[in-house]
Amino acid sequence: LTSLLAPSPSSAASSALALDAGRSVCLQCAHPAERPYALMRLDSVRAEAKYTDSCYLARLTRRLQIAAVHVRVSESRRALGARTLKVHAVNAAGADLGALKADEQAWVLVHTAHITGGQSEVRLELPTPLVATALKIEYAPPEAVGPGGASVARGGAASAAPSDRLQCPRCSRAVTDRHGICKHCGDNAYQCRQCRNINYDKLDAFLCNECGYCKHARFDFSLKARTSVEAEAIDRKST
């Protein structure tokens, strides 16, 4: 977690001055506290994206100091239900998003928020600004308190309402076939409505693991952030 914390203004300024001793110093970089935060769409500062059945992973175009994450929810359906939104971060230059996708231990959980089908916007104000090169947004089922106070995840991928029927993406008719085949047009109701991918490992996935489409709602992410001037620590073991 220490590697994610943004340096204090005084330490960042002294580091910048020390690195450039005897030369002209960029005052904008030397005093990061004077650089205001700006609201940036995550799509505009994303170099690469990958998805799982419940996570959206984004590698950033540059190292950012992030103070908050804003989530706008639109086109919400009743089946969205309640979700727990978890934000994870990594601060490592040149991180391979494909490797990070499979490495749960590399991520640090930095914030958790709850969202319901009736909300149109969620703001995750971080208690301390963090520095990151990659983010992971996890859509987790809400947690219930089990015996002994332990947290237990509820329900399926979307905690969907029982009344939410499987619907054919082509003809919009209800599909009752357990394999998802529409008896009217023959299309598969389990396919992604955007890219037609079918996740056979998790047919009731919250997200399409190929393109990230969510049939329950549309999520747009923005970051209250600024470019970080922090230099990555040198790993002596690799030198």
Residue pairs with C-beta under 8 A, 6 or more apart in sequence:
1 108
3 91
3 131
3 233
4 89
4 91
4 108
4 110
4 130
4 131
4 132
5 128
5 129
5 130
5 131
6 65
6 128
6 129
6 130
6 131
6 228
6 230
7 15
7 230
9 31
9 32
9 33
12 30
12 32
12 33
12 229
12 230
13 30
13 31
13 32
15 231
16 25
16 26
16 29
16 30
16 229
17 25
17 30
19 231
20 26
28 34
28 35
29 229
32 65
32 226
32 228
32 229
35 226
35 227
36 226
37 67
37 224
37 225
37 226
38 224
38 225
38 226
39 70
39 222
39 223
39 224
40 64
40 222
40 223
40 224
40 225
41 220
41 221
41 222
42 58
42 135
42 221
42 222
42 223
43 221
45 60
45 61
45 62
45 64
45 223
45 225
46 58
46 59
46 60
46 61
47 59
47 60
47 61
48 58
48 59
48 97
49 56
49 57
49 58
49 59
49 97
49 212
50 57
50 97
50 98
50 101
51 57
51 207
51 208
51 209
51 210
51 211
51 212
52 101
52 207
52 209
53 157
53 199
53 201
53 202
53 205
53 206
53 207
53 209
54 138
54 139
54 140
54 157
54 205
54 206
54 207
55 136
55 137
55 138
55 139
55 207
56 136
56 137
56 139
56 207
56 212
56 219
56 221
57 97
57 100
57 101
57 134
57 135
57 136
57 137
58 134
58 135
58 136
58 137
59 95
59 97
59 133
59 134
60 132
60 133
60 134
60 135
62 133
62 227
62 228
63 91
63 93
63 131
63 132
63 133
63 227
63 228
63 230
63 232
64 131
64 132
64 133
64 223
64 225
64 226
64 227
64 228
65 129
65 130
65 131
65 225
65 226
65 227
65 228
65 230
66 89
66 126
66 129
66 130
66 131
66 132
66 223
66 224
66 225
67 125
67 126
67 129
67 224
67 225
68 123
68 124
68 125
68 126
68 223
68 224
69 87
69 111
69 123
69 124
69 126
69 135
69 221
69 222
69 223
69 224
70 121
70 122
70 123
70 124
70 221
70 222
70 223
70 224
71 85
71 113
71 115
71 121
71 122
71 123
71 124
71 219
71 220
71 221
72 120
72 121
72 219
72 220
72 221
72 222
73 80
73 115
73 119
73 120
73 121
73 122
73 217
73 218
73 219
74 120
74 217
74 218
74 220
75 217
75 218
76 117
76 118
76 120
76 216
76 217
76 218
77 117
77 164
77 215
77 216
77 217
78 117
78 161
78 163
78 164
79 117
79 158
79 160
79 161
79 164
79 216
80 116
80 117
80 158
80 216
80 217
81 116
81 117
81 142
81 155
81 158
81 159
81 160
81 161
82 114
82 115
82 116
82 117
82 142
82 159
83 114
83 115
83 116
83 139
83 140
83 141
83 142
83 159
83 206
84 112
84 113
84 114
84 115
84 139
84 140
84 141
84 142
84 143
85 112
85 113
85 114
85 115
85 122
85 124
85 137
85 138
85 139
85 140
86 109
86 111
86 112
86 137
86 138
86 140
87 109
87 110
87 111
87 112
87 113
87 124
87 135
87 136
87 137
87 138
88 107
88 108
88 109
88 110
88 135
88 136
88 137
88 138
89 107
89 108
89 110
89 130
89 132
89 134
89 135
89 136
90 100
90 106
90 107
90 108
90 132
90 133
90 134
90 135
90 136
91 130
91 131
91 132
91 133
91 232
92 106
92 133
92 134
92 232
93 133
93 232
95 106
95 133
95 134
97 134
99 106
100 106
100 107
100 134
100 136
107 136
110 126
110 130
111 124
111 126
113 122
113 124
114 142
115 122
117 217
131 228
131 230
137 219
137 221
139 206
139 207
139 214
140 153
141 153
141 154
141 155
141 156
141 157
141 159
142 153
142 154
142 159
143 151
143 152
143 153
143 154
144 151
144 152
144 153
144 154
145 151
145 152
146 152
156 204
157 202
157 204
157 205
157 206
158 204
158 206
158 216
160 204
160 216
165 174
165 175
166 174
166 175
166 176
166 180
166 189
166 190
167 173
167 174
167 175
167 189
168 174
168 175
168 182
168 184
168 185
168 187
168 189
169 187
169 189
169 191
169 193
170 182
170 185
170 187
171 182
171 184
171 185
171 187
173 182
173 184
173 185
175 181
175 182
175 183
175 189
176 183
177 183
179 188
180 188
180 189
180 190
180 203
181 187
181 188
181 189
182 188
182 189
188 198
190 198
190 199
190 203
191 197
191 198
192 198
192 208
192 210
192 211
192 213
193 213
193 215
194 208
194 211
194 213
195 208
195 210
195 211
195 213
197 208
197 209
197 210
197 211
199 205
199 208
199 209
199 210
202 209
206 214
206 216
207 213
207 214
208 214
